Amino acid sequence: MGYCSYNKIYIEVLTLAPLCGNLPKKGCMCSRSMVKGKAKALLPGACMVHKLRRGGGKRSVFMTAKALTLTEKILKEHLVTGEMKKGEPIGIRIDQTLTQDATGTMAYLQLEAMGVGQVKTELSVSYVDHNTLQSGFENADDHKYLQTVAKKHGVFFSRPGNGICHQVHLERFGRPGATLLGSDSHTPTGGGIGMLAIGAGGLDVACAMAGEPFMLNTPRVVEVHLTGKLSKGVSAKDVILQVLSLLTVKGGVGKVIEYTGEGVATLSVPERATITNMGAELGATTSVFPSDEVTRDFLRREGREDVFRALAADAGAVYDERYDIDLAALEPLIALPHMPDVVKTVREVAGQSIDQVAIGSCTNSSYRDIMTVASILAGKRVAPNVSLVLSPGSRQVLQMVTEAGGLQKILAAGARLLECTCGPCIGMGQSPVTDAWSLRTFNRNFKGRSGTLSANVCLVSPETAAYSAIRGVIADPREADFELPVEPAAFLVDDTMIYAPEKEHPEQVEVVQGPNIRPLPENTPLAPAIEKEVVIKVGDNITTDHIMPAGAKVLPYRSNIEKISEFVFRDVQADFKAHCQAAGGGVIVAGENYGQGSSREHAALAPMYLGIKAVIARSFARIHAANLVNFGIVPLLFDEAADYEAIDEGDVLRIDVSALAVGAPVTVENRTKKTKFSTHHALSALDIELLQAGGKLNYIKNKQ
């Protein structure tokens, strides 16, 4: 394989051909990839190049393009280690990173523990957008730490109030064709601008900032082919809800979702970002749109046209799966409690009384989204039974909406304005009433995530949310009288709330670390065998919210693992921490898709602190499985579903990991029931080394 600068394509040598008198174009790399083969006719689209024989004479080599998906193109450009074969491990170079404050403190503590001076990426940004409620000193202390550690180590800092990381990064830093690794599961938002943007645990992001490649299994690539154009009242949110209805919350595991077709050109960059954002709910590695003239126009409006690069899949690219969606045929959709893939048409559930509407988050906070809401609400009043709140995604959008008169219309209708933060999306305020029906333009509706365990949370578009707010019931926005907004010729650009790092004397910067920021807990190397009690057995689709809840009561302790461990499985098993301590640690047994949802590494780090040594599940979510390995917890998979059924909480399991190897089975003995069963795993050779060291941080320290 090589890149032909003449034809601007990736090429693969096919044949040797008869002699001719032409010479290769200057700079063409094709001649460096020549191999002998059986002569064939020149294929359509082939590249014919030539090389001088020793001693005179010439020979020609015929090459043809191996049509690549956009995903494959970006991966190949960034490939550092491994071979790109589906499912096989590779390491890729990371161009940019982002962190947010709920995960960032731990990521930077890990970076400092590695002894890194200045970050090695082209760009790294620390955002404060999660823990902005300051009911105690903890969040404020974390913000001070994040600002000073960023200044010292070469990281840009976006202060509280500037906006949600994914939206601000899309607006101010996103670059087509770049790789982005973020310590937040919705980092794939960047795919809306043609980035390969991947969510990961904070330790993986810290390693990327230290210059280490990011390891992943070569993904399968799924094509979602779009045709037609969305009708009025139907939006990008309905597109991704349709995809979720087709693939489910585990249908994207090990895959990248790539959008193609003539329908792509009808979607703006923010609309595309809405779709890629919620690709996280599919369990996908990431999602990506091509970079085209729509992308160029968006970057021009942001004053960043210089970073534009046209990118698309090659004609004839081969995908592992394909789904076709006619945008014109879509209608407003709704995800019912308590999973994003429980999708119905709004028409089917119209008339259901509601108590709360929340508009915003990183999913639906664009200028178009909020100005559409303003148009629907103009001259109307929010129904007496409904509480309506708006949390804009960025200060840029809020200022533009204000200047355009949209904010006045929204406030006049009776809405409440929140900060430009994640807010209610992560349970940080605005918990609905008992047994409420809450419509949210967010990305997740897991049970209890809103802060009210009994609430029925549904996911909808801004159009459905706004129209339902004034009707007081779930209502189809196609019945509403409103105008679609026209975006301004140029966006309002003000980066005064983004601070650059110290360049001249970073060694003189004092990192301020408050009393709630505790040292990282350490793990021990993996023993030859694990013999522990099953301290909890859970079913399918257990989310990171089940394992480590979000919300205002929990998030302030993200940098204090001892304290936050009190909340592990809080809503699943009472006194789980005490149970683990009494048992001396243990093993977790789980069903399908264990650990779906957030990238928060605390869902692995806190269980590690409590002595959890292994998780045996029917299947894992990608990010959580990686986080388990990073913190020295062995992730195993049942060979047979019946073996899962045969285990009870309290059983003592002995797991022989003495010969842990790639592709090799692992035997588990149920000491309580005097039975044995076989498990398998998806661990790479490097994963096994990390586990044997007791986690990634130990592994890195051992290398120094």
C-alpha positions in Angstrom: 0.0 0.0 0.0 1.1 3.6 -0.6 -0.3 7.0 -1.5 0.0 8.1 -5.1 0.5 11.9 -5.1 -0.2 11.9 -8.8 -3.6 10.3 -8.7 -4.3 11.4 -5.0 -5.4 7.9 -4.1 -4.1 5.0 -2.0 -2.8 2.3 -4.2 -2.1 -1.3 -4.2 0.3 -3.0 -6.7 -1.5 -5.5 -8.9 0.8 -6.5 -11.8 3.9 -6.1 -13.9 3.2 -5.0 -17.5 5.1 -4.9 -20.8 7.9 -2.3 -21.2 7.0 1.1 -22.4 8.8 4.4 -22.7 7.1 6.5 -20.0 8.6 7.7 -16.7 6.8 8.0 -13.3 5.6 11.4 -12.3 8.0 13.2 -10.0 7.1 12.5 -6.3 4.9 9.5 -7.1 5.3 6.9 -4.3 3.8 4.1 -6.4 7.2 2.9 -7.6 8.2 2.3 -4.0 5.5 -0.3 -3.5 6.2 -2.5 -6.6 5.8 -6.3 -6.4 5.9 -8.9 -9.2 2.7 -10.3 -10.4 0.9 -11.8 -13.3 0.2 -9.3 -16.1 -3.4 -8.1 -16.4 -5.2 -5.6 -18.4 -5.2 -2.0 -17.1 -8.3 -1.6 -14.9 -10.6 1.4 -14.9 -9.1 4.0 -12.6 -5.7 2.3 -12.5 -2.5 4.1 -12.1 0.3 3.2 -14.5 3.8 4.0 -13.3 7.2 3.1 -14.4 10.7 2.5 -13.1 14.1 2.5 -14.9 15.8 -0.9 -15.1 19.4 -1.1 -14.0 21.6 -0.8 -17.0 18.9 0.9 -19.1 15.4 0.0 -20.3 12.2 0.5 -18.4 9.4 -1.6 -17.0 5.9 -0.5 -16.2 3.8 -1.4 -13.2 0.1 -1.3 -13.1 -1.6 -0.4 -9.8 -5.2 0.1 -8.9 -6.7 2.0 -6.0 -7.9 0.0 -3.1 -11.1 1.9 -2.4 -11.0 3.0 1.2 -13.7 4.2 3.6 -13.1 7.6 5.2 -12.5 5.8 8.5 -9.8 3.7 6.9 -8.1 6.7 5.3 -7.8 8.6 8.6 -6.7 5.4 10.5 -4.0 4.7 7.9 -2.7 8.3 8.1 -2.3 7.9 11.8 -1.2 4.3 12.1 1.8 3.8 14.4 1.7 0.1 15.3 -0.1 -3.0 14.2 -1.8 -4.1 11.0 -5.2 -2.9 9.9 -7.1 -6.2 10.0 -10.7 -6.2 11.3 -10.6 -6.9 15.1 -6.8 -6.8 15.4 -5.1 -4.3 17.7 -3.6 -1.2 16.3 -2.0 2.0 17.7 -2.8 5.4 16.2 -1.3 8.8 16.7 -3.5 11.2 18.5 -3.5 14.8 17.2 -5.8 16.5 19.8 -7.1 15.7 23.2 -9.9 17.1 25.4 -10.8 16.6 29.0 -13.7 17.9 31.1 -13.7 18.6 34.8 -15.5 15.5 35.9 -12.8 13.3 34.4 -10.0 15.8 33.9 -8.7 16.1 37.4 -7.9 12.4 37.4 -6.4 12.5 33.9 -4.0 15.3 34.9 -3.0 13.6 38.2 -2.1 10.6 36.0 -0.2 12.8 33.6 1.8 14.3 36.4 2.4 10.9 37.9 4.1 9.9 34.5 6.5 12.8 34.9 5.5 14.5 31.7 6.6 18.1 31.3 4.9 19.5 28.2 2.1 17.6 26.4 3.2 16.0 23.1 0.0 16.5 21.1 -0.6 19.2 18.5 -3.4 20.6 20.8 -4.9 19.7 24.1 -7.7 21.5 25.8 -9.1 21.3 29.3 -12.8 22.3 29.7 -14.9 23.0 32.7 -18.5 22.2 31.9 -19.7 19.5 34.3 -19.1 20.4 37.9 -20.1 24.1 37.8 -22.4 24.1 40.8 -20.3 25.4 43.7 -22.3 24.3 46.8 -19.0 23.5 48.5 -15.3 24.1 48.0 -14.7 20.9 46.1 -15.7 21.9 42.6 -14.0 25.3 42.9 -10.8 23.7 44.1 -10.9 21.3 41.1 -11.3 24.2 38.7 -8.3 26.0 40.2 -6.2 22.8 39.9 -7.3 22.3 36.3 -6.5 25.9 35.3 -3.0 25.8 36.9 -2.0 22.3 35.8 -3.1 23.2 32.2 -1.0 26.3 32.3 2.1 24.4 33.4 1.9 21.4 31.0 1.0 23.1 27.7 -2.8 22.7 27.7 -5.4 25.3 26.8 -8.0 26.0 29.4 -11.7 26.8 28.7 -13.1 28.3 31.9 -16.6 27.7 33.4 -19.3 29.4 31.4 -17.6 29.2 28.0 -19.5 26.1 27.1 -19.7 22.3 26.8 -16.5 20.7 25.6 -17.8 19.0 22.5 -19.7 22.0 21.2 -16.8 24.5 21.9 -14.2 22.1 20.4 -16.3 21.7 17.3 -16.6 25.5 17.0 -13.1 26.5 17.8 -10.6 23.6 17.4 -12.0 20.8 15.3 -10.0 20.0 12.2 -11.1 17.6 9.4 -9.0 14.5 9.2 -7.5 14.9 12.7 -7.7 12.4 15.5 -9.2 13.5 18.7 -9.2 11.5 22.0 -11.4 12.8 24.8 -12.1 11.7 28.4 -15.9 11.9 27.7 -17.9 9.3 25.8 -19.5 12.0 23.6 -16.2 13.0 22.0 -17.4 11.5 18.7 -19.3 14.8 18.3 -16.2 15.9 16.4 -17.1 13.4 13.7 -19.6 16.0 12.5 -16.6 18.0 11.1 -14.8 15.0 9.6 -12.6 14.1 12.6 -12.0 10.6 13.9 -13.0 11.5 17.4 -13.0 8.8 20.1 -14.1 8.7 23.7 -11.8 7.0 26.2 -10.9 6.8 29.9 -8.8 9.6 31.4 -5.7 7.4 31.7 -5.8 6.7 28.0 -6.1 10.4 27.3 -3.2 11.2 29.7 -1.1 8.7 27.8 -2.0 10.3 24.5 -0.9 13.7 25.9 2.3 12.0 26.9 2.8 11.0 23.3 1.8 7.4 23.5 -0.3 5.9 20.7 -3.9 5.1 21.4 -4.6 1.4 21.2 -7.8 0.0 19.7 -9.0 -2.9 17.7 -9.4 -2.2 14.0 -13.1 -1.4 13.7 -15.6 -2.7 11.3 -17.1 0.2 9.3 -20.8 0.5 9.0 -22.3 2.7 6.2 -25.4 4.7 6.9 -26.5 5.9 3.4 -28.6 9.1 3.5 -30.9 10.2 0.7 -33.5 12.9 0.5 -33.9 16.0 2.8 -35.5 16.4 6.2 -39.1 17.8 6.3 -40.0 20.8 8.4 -40.5 19.7 12.0 -38.1 16.7 11.6 -34.4 17.2 12.6 -31.1 15.5 13.0 -32.1 14.1 16.4 -34.7 12.1 14.6 -32.0 10.7 12.3 -29.9 9.3 15.1 -33.0 8.0 16.9 -33.8 6.1 13.7 -30.3 4.7 13.6 -30.6 3.6 17.3 -33.9 1.9 16.4 -32.1 -0.1 13.7 -28.8 -1.0 15.5 -29.8 -0.8 19.3 -27.5 0.4 22.1 -25.0 -2.5 21.5 -25.2 -2.6 17.7 -22.2 -0.3 17.3 -19.7 -2.2 19.5 -16.4 -2.6 17.6 -17.6 -0.5 14.7 -17.4 3.0 13.3 -20.5 4.5 11.8 -19.8 6.3 8.6 -22.4 8.5 6.9 -22.6 8.7 3.1 -25.0 9.6 0.3 -26.5 12.7 -1.3 -28.5 13.4 1.9 -25.3 14.3 3.7 -25.1 17.6 1.8 -28.5 18.7 3.1 -27.2 18.6 6.8 -25.3 21.4 8.4 -22.2 20.7 10.6 -24.1 21.1 13.8 -26.8 18.7 12.6 -24.1 16.2 11.7 -22.6 16.7 15.1 -25.9 15.9 16.8 -25.9 12.6 14.9 -22.3 11.7 15.7 -22.7 12.7 19.3 -25.3 10.1 19.9 -23.3 7.5 18.1 -21.9 6.9 21.6 -25.3 5.5 22.5 -24.8 2.8 19.8 -21.7 1.6 21.6 -19.7 2.6 18.5 -16.0 3.4 18.6 -17.0 6.7 16.8 -19.1 8.1 14.0 -17.9 10.3 11.1 -19.2 12.4 8.3 -17.3 13.5 5.2 -15.7 16.9 5.1 -17.2 18.8 2.2 -18.3 22.3 1.1 -20.8 22.4 4.0 -17.8 21.8 6.3 -15.8 24.5 4.6 -18.7 27.0 5.0 -19.0 26.2 8.7 -15.3 26.7 9.2 -15.4 30.0 7.2 -18.1 31.3 9.5 -15.9 30.4 12.5 -13.0 32.2 10.9 -11.0 28.9 10.5 -11.3 28.1 6.8 -7.5 27.5 6.7 -7.9 24.2 8.5 -10.4 22.9 5.9 -9.6 19.7 4.1 -12.0 17.8 1.7 -12.4 14.2 2.8 -14.6 11.4 1.7 -14.7 7.7 1.2 -13.4 6.5 -2.1 -15.9 5.5 -4.8 -16.4 1.7 -4.4 -15.3 1.6 -0.8 -16.4 -1.7 0.8 -18.3 -1.5 4.1 -19.0 -4.3 6.6 -22.7 -3.3 6.9 -25.1 -0.9 5.2 -28.3 0.9 6.3 -30.3 3.2 4.1 -32.3 6.1 5.5 -34.5 8.4 3.4 -34.5 11.6 5.3 -37.7 12.8 3.5 -39.5 9.8 4.9 -38.6 10.3 8.5 -41.0 11.7 11.1 -40.5 13.0 14.6 -39.3 10.3 16.9 -39.0 9.8 20.7 -36.8 7.5 22.9 -39.0 6.2 25.7 -37.8 5.3 29.2 -35.2 4.0 30.0 -32.9 3.5 27.0 -32.0 5.6 23.9 -33.0 2.7 21.6 -36.6 2.4 22.9 -37.8 4.4 19.9 -41.4 5.2 18.9 -42.9 7.9 16.6 -44.1 11.0 18.5 -47.4 10.3 16.8 -47.7 7.0 18.7 -47.4 8.6 22.2 -48.9 12.0 21.5 -51.2 13.3 24.3 -49.1 11.9 27.2 -49.1 14.6 29.9 -45.6 15.9 30.8 -44.1 17.7 33.7 -40.7 19.0 32.5 -38.9 19.9 29.3 -35.1 20.4 29.2 -33.5 21.8 26.1 -29.7 21.9 25.5 -26.7 19.7 26.2 -23.9 18.9 23.8 -26.4 17.1 21.5 -28.8 19.9 20.7 -27.5 23.4 21.5 -26.6 24.8 18.1 -27.7 28.2 16.9 -30.2 26.5 14.6 -31.6 24.4 17.5 -32.2 27.3 19.9 -33.5 29.7 17.3 -36.0 27.1 16.1 -37.1 26.7 19.7 -37.4 30.5 19.9 -39.6 30.5 16.8 -41.9 27.8 18.2 -42.2 29.6 21.5 -42.7 33.1 20.1 -45.8 34.7 21.4 -46.8 31.5 23.3 -46.6 30.5 27.0 -45.3 27.3 28.6 -48.1 25.2 29.8 -48.9 25.6 33.6 -48.0 21.9 34.3 -44.6 22.2 32.6 -41.2 23.4 33.8 -39.1 24.4 30.8 -35.3 25.0 31.1 -32.6 25.9 28.5 -28.9 25.1 28.9 -27.0 26.5 25.9 -24.1 24.5 24.6 -21.7 27.4 24.2 -21.3 31.1 25.0 -20.9 31.7 21.3 -24.4 30.4 20.6 -25.9 32.1 23.6 -24.6 35.5 22.5 -25.7 35.0 18.9 -29.2 33.9 19.9 -29.4 36.9 22.2 -28.3 39.3 19.5 -30.9 37.8 17.1 -33.7 38.3 19.6 -34.2 34.6 20.3 -33.5 34.6 24.0 -36.1 37.2 24.6 -38.8 35.1 22.9 -37.7 32.0 25.0 -37.7 33.9 28.3 -41.0 35.6 27.5 -42.6 32.2 27.0 -41.7 31.3 30.6 -38.5 29.3 30.2 -35.7 29.3 32.7 -32.1 30.0 31.5 -29.3 27.9 32.9 -25.5 28.1 32.4 -23.7 27.1 29.3 -22.9 23.7 30.8 -24.0 20.0 30.8 -26.3 20.7 33.8 -29.4 18.5 33.9 -28.0 16.1 31.3 -25.7 14.7 33.9 -28.1 15.1 36.8 -26.4 18.3 37.9 -29.6 20.1 38.9 -33.1 20.3 37.5 -34.2 16.9 38.8 -37.9 16.4 37.9 -40.7 15.8 40.3 -41.6 12.3 41.6 -43.0 10.1 38.8 -42.5 12.9 36.3 -42.6 12.7 32.5 -39.6 14.7 31.4 -38.8 15.4 27.7 -35.1 16.2 27.1 -33.1 17.0 24.0 -30.1 15.2 25.6 -28.4 11.9 24.7 -29.2 9.6 27.5 -32.3 8.7 29.5 -30.9 6.0 31.8 -33.1 5.3 34.9 -32.1 7.6 37.7 -29.7 9.7 35.6 -31.9 12.8 36.0 -31.6 12.6 39.8 -35.1 11.3 40.2 -35.3 7.5 40.3 -39.0 7.4 39.5 -38.9 9.8 36.6 -39.8 8.8 33.0 -37.2 10.5 30.9 -37.7 10.7 27.1 -35.3 11.9 24.4 -36.7 14.2 21.7 -35.7 16.8 19.2 -35.7 20.6 20.1 -38.8 20.9 17.9 -40.7 18.2 19.7 -39.5 19.5 23.1 -40.6 23.2 22.5 -44.0 22.4 21.0 -44.8 19.9 23.7 -43.8 22.5 26.4 -46.5 24.9 25.2 -49.1 22.1 24.6 -48.4 20.5 28.0 -48.4 17.0 26.4 -46.2 15.1 24.0 -47.0 16.7 20.7 -46.0 16.4 17.0 -44.0 19.5 16.0 -45.2 19.2 12.4 -48.4 20.8 13.7 -46.6 23.9 15.0 -46.5 27.2 13.3 -42.8 28.3 13.1 -40.1 29.5 10.8 -36.7 27.8 10.3 -33.8 30.1 11.2 -31.2 31.4 8.8 -27.7 31.2 10.2 -25.6 34.4 10.2 -23.0 34.9 7.5 -20.3 34.9 10.3 -20.4 33.5 13.8 -19.5 35.6 16.8 -16.0 34.6 17.7 -14.7 35.5 21.2 -12.0 33.3 22.7 -11.3 35.5 25.7 -12.5 32.7 28.0 -10.0 30.2 26.6 -6.6 30.6 28.3 -3.3 29.7 26.5 -0.7 27.7 28.5 2.6 29.3 29.7 5.2 29.1 27.0 8.2 30.9 28.4 8.6 29.6 31.9 6.2 26.7 32.5 8.5 25.3 35.3 7.6 28.4 37.4 3.9 27.8 37.4 2.6 26.6 40.7 -0.1 23.8 40.5 -2.7 24.5 43.2 -4.1 21.3 44.6 -7.0 21.5 47.2 -7.7 19.1 50.0 -10.3 17.1 48.1 -7.8 16.1 45.5 -6.3 12.9 46.8 -3.4 10.8 45.6 -4.2 8.1 43.0 -4.9 4.7 44.6 -2.4 2.0 43.6 -3.1 -1.5 42.5 -1.0 -4.6 43.0 0.3 -6.9 40.2 -2.0 -9.7 39.1 -1.7 -12.9 41.2 -1.6 -16.3 39.5 -5.1 -17.0 40.6 -8.1 -14.9 41.8 -10.3 -16.5 44.5 -13.0 -14.1 45.5 -16.7 -13.9 46.3 -19.2 -12.8 43.7 -20.1 -9.6 45.5 -22.8 -8.6 43.0 -24.6 -10.2 40.0 -26.3 -7.8 37.6 -28.3 -8.2 34.3 -28.1 -6.8 30.8 -27.3 -3.2 29.8 -25.8 -2.1 33.1 -24.6 1.4 32.5 -21.7 3.3 34.0 -24.5 5.3 35.8 -25.5 2.1 37.6 -21.9 1.4 38.5 -20.8 5.0 39.3 -23.7 7.5 39.4 -23.5 11.0 38.1 -25.3 14.0 39.7 -24.6 16.8 42.1 -24.1 14.6 45.1 -21.4 12.5 43.5 -19.5 14.5 40.9 -17.7 16.8 43.4 -15.7 13.8 44.6 -14.3 12.8 41.2 -10.8 13.5 42.5 -11.3 11.7 45.8 -11.5 8.0 45.0 -11.9 7.0 48.7 -15.0 9.1 49.0 -16.5 8.4 45.7 -16.2 4.7 46.2 -19.2 5.1 48.7 -21.4 5.6 45.7 -20.5 2.5 43.6 -23.7 0.6 42.7 -25.6 2.9 45.0 -28.9 2.4 43.3 -28.4 -1.4 42.7 -27.1 -2.8 46.0 -27.3 -1.0 49.3 -24.0 -0.7 51.2 -22.0 -2.2 48.3 -18.8 -0.6 49.7 -19.2 -2.2 53.1 -20.0 -5.6 51.4 -16.7 -5.4 49.4 -14.7 -4.4 52.4 -16.1 -7.3 54.5 -15.5 -9.8 51.6 -11.9 -8.5 51.0 -12.8 -7.5 47.5 -14.6 -9.7 45.0 -15.8 -10.5 41.5 -18.6 -8.9 39.5 -20.9 -11.1 37.3 -22.9 -9.4 34.6 -25.1 -9.9 31.5 -24.9 -8.3 28.1 -23.3 -4.9 27.3 -21.9 -4.3 30.8 -20.5 -0.8 31.3 -22.3 1.0 28.4 -22.7 4.8 28.6 -20.1 7.2 29.9 -16.3 6.9 29.5 -15.9 7.7 33.2 -13.0 5.7 34.4 -14.2 6.0 37.9 -16.6 3.1 37.1 -13.4 1.0 37.0 -11.1 2.9 39.3 -13.5 3.0 42.3 -14.3 -0.8 42.0 -10.5 -1.4 41.8 -10.1 0.6 45.1 -12.8 -1.7 46.6 -10.8 -4.8 45.7 -12.7 -5.9 42.6 -10.3 -8.2 40.7 -12.4 -9.5 37.8 -15.6 -9.0 35.9 -17.2 -11.9 34.1 -19.9 -10.8 31.6 -21.8 -12.0 28.6 -20.4 -8.9 26.7 -18.8 -5.5 27.5 -19.1 -2.0 26.2 -15.8 -1.0 24.5 -14.7 1.9 26.7 -15.5 0.2 30.0 -13.6 -2.9 29.0 -10.6 -0.8 28.2 -10.9 1.0 31.5 -11.1 -2.3 33.4 -7.8 -3.3 31.9 -6.2 0.1 32.6 -6.9 -0.4 36.3 -5.9 -4.0 36.5 -9.4 -5.7 36.6 -9.6 -8.8 34.4 -12.6 -8.7 32.0 -13.7 -12.2 31.0 -16.6 -13.4 28.8 -18.8 -16.4 29.4 -18.6 -19.1 26.8 -22.1 -20.3 27.5 -25.1 -18.3 28.7 -26.0 -21.2 31.0 -22.9 -20.6 33.0 -24.0 -17.0 33.8 -27.4 -18.4 34.9 -25.7 -20.9 37.2 -23.9 -18.4 39.3 -25.4 -16.8 42.4 -24.3 -13.8 44.4 -22.1 -15.0 47.3 -20.6 -17.9 45.3 -16.8 -18.1 45.6 -15.0 -18.3 42.3 -11.4 -19.3 41.6 -10.1 -17.9 38.3 -6.9 -19.4 37.0 -5.0 -16.5 35.3 -1.6 -18.0 35.6 -1.3 -18.7 31.9 -3.3 -15.7 30.6 -2.6 -15.5 26.9 -4.0 -14.1 23.7 -6.9 -16.3 22.4 -6.5 -18.8 25.3 -9.4 -19.9 27.4 -9.6 -19.1 31.2 -11.0 -21.7 33.5 -13.2 -20.6 36.4 -14.0 -22.9 39.3 -17.2 -22.3 41.3 -15.9 -23.4 44.7 -19.3 -23.0 46.3 -21.2 -25.2 43.8 -18.1 -27.4 43.0 -18.4 -26.8 39.3 -16.1 -25.5 36.5 -16.7 -23.5 33.4 -14.7 -22.0 30.6 -14.4 -18.3 29.7 -12.7 -16.4 27.0 -11.5 -12.8 26.5 -10.6 -10.2 23.8 -7.3 -9.2 25.4 -4.3 -8.3 23.3 -0.8 -9.1 24.3 -0.4 -5.5 25.6 -3.6 -5.8 27.6 -2.3 -8.9 29.3 1.0 -7.1 30.2 -1.0 -4.2 31.6 -3.1 -6.6 33.8 0.0 -8.5 35.0 1.5 -5.1 36.1 -1.7 -4.2 38.0 -2.8 -1.6 35.5 -1.6 0.8 32.9 -0.1 3.4 35.3 2.0 0.6 37.0 3.1 -0.6 33.6 4.3 2.9 32.5 6.1 3.4 35.8 7.8 0.0 35.4 9.1 1.0 32.0 10.8 4.1 33.3 
